[in-house]
Amino acid sequence: MQTDYSTLKQLDWQFGDFKKEAKNFTHDLHPYFGKFHPMIARTLIEELAPDSKYIIDPFCGSGTTLVEAKALGKNGIGVDANPLASLMAQVKTTSIDNFILKDIYMNLPEYLLTKYEYIDHYEVLEKIEIIKPEIHNEKKWFQDNVLKELGLIKLSIEEYFQTKDWHEDKVQAAKNLCLLAFSRIITSVSNQQTESKYKAVDKNIENGVAIDKFVDHLRICIDKIEDFNGSTGNVEIEIHNSDSRYLNFIEDEKCDFLVTSPPYLNSWDYGLYHKFRFLWLNLGVKEYNNKEIGRHLRRVGDVVDRYRNDMSLCLKEFSRVLKPGSYCCIVNANSIVKKEYVNTTEIIIEEARKADLILEDIVDKKVFGPHSGMHASLLTKKTEIKSNPATEKMRTSGKEEQIIILKKYDSSKE
Ligand SMILES: C[S@@+](CC[C@H](N)C(=O)[O-])C[C@H]1O[C@@H](n2cnc3c(N)ncnc32)[C@H](O)[C@@H]1O
């Protein structure tokens, strides 16, 4: 019997205030472009797979789906090629013992502030110089005082955890939390204009501001993780910093629900906007760029062919790791590439079918703020988009995404 998706179609997928919702759990520990509204993941899980046990988001980004899975008491697997995103997803979903959280909350700021008193001493400056990354045009992007303070924070995190005799997994989880709090403040104290404007401006950051911001944010992160620890059961969440075209580390039919939002053609350049974070955290931006689906190429045809091939590889893997009869929900938006409209939803549906993921229905939804980057270019920028019925539809209907509901073919239901 055909399933009725009218309840999903009648929902208001805007779900009210994104910022308010994102304050729940650990969702807002770090900014990331293209985040899901948490209620999208939650609603799809609750409506389509309330009894699911293993949820996978193979383009998990900052980990929204996995946070919701954990909050719902479900096991989860997240995969993302972006090492910074994987760090976010990991920190947001990893429980840390309360005694460790308390230790960091009380003692790391004190350790850092004591070191700060000696920031201009030769031995400290020498260590900062060693730990600081090489930044092209360093003076353009960072004030001297900020460079020293960021170096000191990084040095303190390194040194602080060397003194701990906790199990190495616990040390790593606690250190990751501190590194994420560190990462969060980097753009705001650099000369980069904003999170989404890669332009150097003078910000006149006073002495001590970077240190204060780090301590404040670290404590907010710790409070949120402590609250989230207390509110969730014992579930297993794995995060893999990997390429979803090759999921050989996940066994066949392990998962019973997939929800994801794939990389959009030609949208955010994560490597550029988060450039200084990649550098300070020693994350490989080149490796990421090589794996990232949807990056700019010279000709539109090349972009679309490459995208189709990449998504085809991914969809085959999604099908392989799903149990027969399981849902695979893909939240997608069509794209504009070099002024031409590309119907990526159609490409996904076609390639999914070849991988035994059969279309059940499509639910249209409006795009809320941060997700609308690509359409913003269509709606607000001065760029000329080639006019045809499809681009006109996008221009007039505005920001729309589709939730593509697929189901893995189940031969036993024949
Ligand atoms: C639209 S974002 C997902 C955002 C996520 N839903 C969230 O709430 O944060 C798409 C993600 O796909 C990731 N990605 C791109 N190419 C990939 C690949 N080959 N394998 C795995 N992840 C990839 C990007 O790094 C990006 O984080």
The ligand as a MOL file (V3000), in Angstrom:
LIG
                    3D

  0  0  0     0  0            999 V3000
M  V30 BEGIN CTAB
M  V30 COUNTS 27 29 0 0 0
M  V30 BEGIN ATOM
M  V30 1 C 25.0030 21.2290 3.4140 0
M  V30 2 S 26.4050 20.6900 4.3470 0 CHG=1
M  V30 3 C 25.6890 19.7060 5.6240 0
M  V30 4 C 25.3780 20.5170 6.8670 0
M  V30 5 C 24.7610 19.7080 7.9990 0
M  V30 6 N 23.4300 19.2270 7.6710 0
M  V30 7 C 24.7080 20.5330 9.2820 0
M  V30 8 O 23.6440 20.6690 9.8670 0
M  V30 9 O 25.7480 21.0720 9.6900 0 CHG=-1
M  V30 10 C 27.1410 19.4870 3.2840 0
M  V30 11 C 28.3920 18.8250 3.8260 0
M  V30 12 O 28.8980 17.8830 2.8880 0
M  V30 13 C 30.2910 17.7690 3.1300 0
M  V30 14 N 30.9600 17.0780 2.0060 0
M  V30 15 C 31.2990 17.5350 0.7810 0
M  V30 16 N 31.8850 16.5730 0.0510 0
M  V30 17 C 31.9310 15.4500 0.8230 0
M  V30 18 C 32.4070 14.1100 0.6330 0
M  V30 19 N 32.9750 13.7250 -0.5070 0
M  V30 20 N 32.2660 13.2330 1.6550 0
M  V30 21 C 31.7040 13.6030 2.8320 0
M  V30 22 N 31.2570 14.8630 3.0810 0
M  V30 23 C 31.3440 15.7740 2.0840 0
M  V30 24 C 30.7270 19.2210 3.3190 0
M  V30 25 O 31.9610 19.2890 4.0070 0
M  V30 26 C 29.5570 19.7860 4.1240 0
M  V30 27 O 29.8250 19.7510 5.5030 0
M  V30 END ATOM
M  V30 BEGIN BOND
M  V30 1 1 1 2
M  V30 2 1 2 3
M  V30 3 1 2 10
M  V30 4 1 3 4
M  V30 5 1 4 5
M  V30 6 1 5 6
M  V30 7 1 5 7
M  V30 8 2 7 8
M  V30 9 1 7 9
M  V30 10 1 10 11
M  V30 11 1 11 12
M  V30 12 1 11 26
M  V30 13 1 12 13
M  V30 14 1 13 14
M  V30 15 1 13 24
M  V30 16 1 14 15
M  V30 17 1 14 23
M  V30 18 2 15 16
M  V30 19 1 16 17
M  V30 20 1 17 18
M  V30 21 2 17 23
M  V30 22 1 18 19
M  V30 23 2 18 20
M  V30 24 1 20 21
M  V30 25 2 21 22
M  V30 26 1 22 23
M  V30 27 1 24 25
M  V30 28 1 24 26
M  V30 29 1 26 27
M  V30 END BOND
M  V30 END CTAB
M  END
